[in-house]
């Protein structure tokens, strides 16, 4: 059993073996062009760890690298993305050992941590076997509330001092191909930055047209709500957003819909506390369709 790191488009045999695993276990119609598009042309934005038995790659995990900001300091989040093990090699503790090897390699990067959105199969392995912390994001529809036209400054917390936020400029650079789509809108002003889908549809009691927030970064809670307010007024649609359960809003009612989204997290060598709260939205995931 051998563990090692590879890059896409460097070794044709490795690429074909990766595609075989992903096609069998995750995405039947995946090709190398789509995989390269998801990973990005910049090889510093992803890292791929594999396990080989004999001459064959049998397990793989891709990590996407994203820059985060907390209290004006940069951190490197390694998102555990596509992971799969060939069927005949499952149940042999191979993938868990691969993750442990990945952690030891990623730990060499300053201010690094691992996070991800595991599926039902990998979630208990991350939490129970690999000792990852976990929390949940919730899908909310936002409806203007009783304080919609006013704001209580006493509740104006500094988001950047309480929540870990994605660096918007870095995220934009990583997903710039996605932003070529006319459906993606960008709002950038004194209140912060927001990326959102102009019109989406959801079946919530009945079919609704709404705005989906992909990512927001603001310094203060009031700025955060001002951005939401501008988006709501300019589009005249309800807003869908993913937030931690303890993230309160004063100008909007939050109505939960759909299932909660589990997030796993492990601090490798940075000064973040284990119970740090994330503001991570759907744009930072590996399953965005480009």
C-alpha positions, 0 to 999 in steps of 0.5 A: 500500500503506497500513498502519494500526491499527483496532479491532473494532466501530468500522467495519462495513466493516473488521469485514467485511473482517477476517472475510472474511480470517479465514474464508477463511484460518483459521476458516470459521465465525468471526463478529464475536461470537466474534472480540470474545469472543476479543479481549476487551471491553477494547480496551486488551487487543489491537491490530490492524494491517492492510495496505490495497491500494486500498480493500481490507484484504488482510492483518491481524495481531492482537496480544493484550496480556498483562502479564508479571513478571520480577524484580518488574518489569512487561513488556508482551508482545504476542502475535502472534495471528490473522494472515492474508493474502488468497490472491491477495496472498500471496507479495508480502512484504506480511505481512512488511512489516505485521509490521515496521510493527507492530513500529515501532508497538508499540516506542512502548510501554515495556518491550514485546516480541513473542512468539507460537506461529507455525504451520508457514507463518509460523515460518520467516518470523518466524525467517529473515526477521524475525530473531525468537529462538525456543525450544520448549515441550514437553508433559509428563506428570508422574509422582510421582518418588523425591523426591515426599515430600521436597524438596532445598532446595539446588535451590530456585531463585527462578523469578522471577529466572530465568524470565519469568512471566505476571501471573496477576491480569492473565491472569484479568482478560483471560480472565474469561469463560473462568473462568465455565466449571465446568471451569476450577479456580483454586488460590490460596494461599501457594505461588502461583496455578494455573489448570487444567482438572479433567479432560482426555483424551489418547491416550498409548499408551492413553487417559488422564484427566489434569489440564491445567495452564493457568498457574502463577505461583510465586516459588520452585521448591519453591512451584511443585512444592507447587502441582503436588503439591496439584493431583495429590493433590486430583484423583488424576490425572496432570498434563499441563503445558507447560514449557521443556526446561531446566526441571527438577523434583525431585519429578516425572518428566517424560514427553514426549508430542506435538510440541514447541511453537515460540515466537518472541520479539523484544525491542523496547525492554525490558531483557530479555536475548535468551535469556530463558526463558519460563514460558508455558502454554496459557491465554495463547494466542489459540486457547482455546475460550470 
